Amino acid sequence: MGGQRRPTRVQKWVARKPIGTGLSVAVSLTLFLPMVSREEEPDDPLFAVVFGLLMGLVFSLTAVAGRRRQRRLKRLGIWDGS
């Protein structure tokens, strides 16, 4: 995720809002997948919801890891938080 480098503007924004990031990914994927799926399959909407929620969870956890990385950089004095 960058190791000892300063976080980018996007990484700082995502780390401030991990739940919002996860929800936006989950909602967008849940709405997108039924549009590209086959119409014959009745389980496709359920798959879209489950897959969207799982991907939202993955993105949220990645954002939390970014937040922890930024705290570590501040603690080590590598980054001043600006």
C-alpha positions as CSV (number, residue, x, y, z in Angstrom):
1,M,0.0,0.0,0.0
2,G,2.9,2.3,-0.2
3,G,5.1,1.3,2.7
4,Q,7.1,4.4,3.8
5,R,5.7,6.8,1.2
6,R,3.3,9.6,1.9
7,P,-0.3,8.8,1.1
8,T,-1.9,10.3,-2.0
9,R,-4.9,12.6,-1.8
10,V,-7.3,9.7,-2.7
11,Q,-5.7,7.4,-0.1
12,K,-6.2,10.1,2.6
13,W,-9.9,10.6,1.6
14,V,-10.6,6.9,1.5
15,A,-9.0,6.4,4.9
16,R,-11.2,9.1,6.4
17,K,-14.4,7.4,5.2
18,P,-13.9,3.6,5.2
19,I,-17.6,2.8,5.7
20,G,-18.7,5.3,3.0
21,T,-16.2,3.8,0.6
22,G,-17.4,0.3,1.2
23,L,-21.0,1.3,0.9
24,S,-20.5,3.1,-2.4
25,V,-18.7,0.1,-3.9
26,A,-21.3,-2.3,-2.6
27,V,-24.2,-0.3,-3.9
28,S,-22.6,0.4,-7.3
29,L,-21.7,-3.2,-7.9
30,T,-25.1,-4.4,-6.7
31,L,-26.8,-2.1,-9.2
32,F,-24.4,-2.9,-12.0
33,L,-24.3,-6.7,-11.9
34,P,-28.0,-7.2,-12.7
35,M,-27.7,-5.0,-15.7
36,V,-25.0,-7.2,-17.2
37,S,-26.3,-10.6,-16.1
38,R,-28.5,-13.0,-18.0
39,E,-32.3,-12.6,-17.6
40,E,-33.0,-16.4,-17.5
41,E,-31.2,-16.9,-14.2
42,P,-33.4,-16.3,-11.1
43,D,-30.5,-16.3,-8.7
44,D,-28.6,-13.5,-10.4
45,P,-30.1,-10.7,-8.2
46,L,-29.1,-12.6,-5.1
47,F,-25.6,-13.2,-6.4
48,A,-25.4,-9.5,-7.2
49,V,-26.3,-8.5,-3.7
50,V,-24.0,-11.0,-2.0
51,F,-21.1,-10.1,-4.3
52,G,-21.7,-6.4,-3.9
53,L,-21.7,-6.7,-0.1
54,L,-18.5,-8.8,-0.1
55,M,-16.7,-6.4,-2.3
56,G,-17.9,-3.5,-0.2
57,L,-16.4,-5.3,2.9
58,V,-13.1,-5.9,1.1
59,F,-12.9,-2.2,0.1
60,S,-13.8,-1.1,3.7
61,L,-11.2,-3.3,5.2
62,T,-8.6,-2.0,2.7
63,A,-9.6,1.6,3.8
64,V,-9.2,0.7,7.4
65,A,-5.7,-0.7,6.7
66,G,-4.9,2.6,4.9
67,R,-6.0,4.5,8.0
68,R,-3.8,2.3,10.2
69,R,-0.8,2.9,7.8
70,Q,-1.3,6.6,8.0
71,R,-1.4,6.5,11.8
72,R,1.9,4.5,11.7
73,L,3.5,7.0,9.4
74,K,2.5,9.9,11.8
75,R,3.8,8.0,14.8
76,L,7.2,7.3,13.1
77,G,7.5,10.9,12.0
78,I,7.6,10.2,8.3
79,W,4.4,12.1,7.6
80,D,3.0,15.1,9.3
81,G,-0.7,14.4,8.4
82,S,-1.1,17.2,5.8
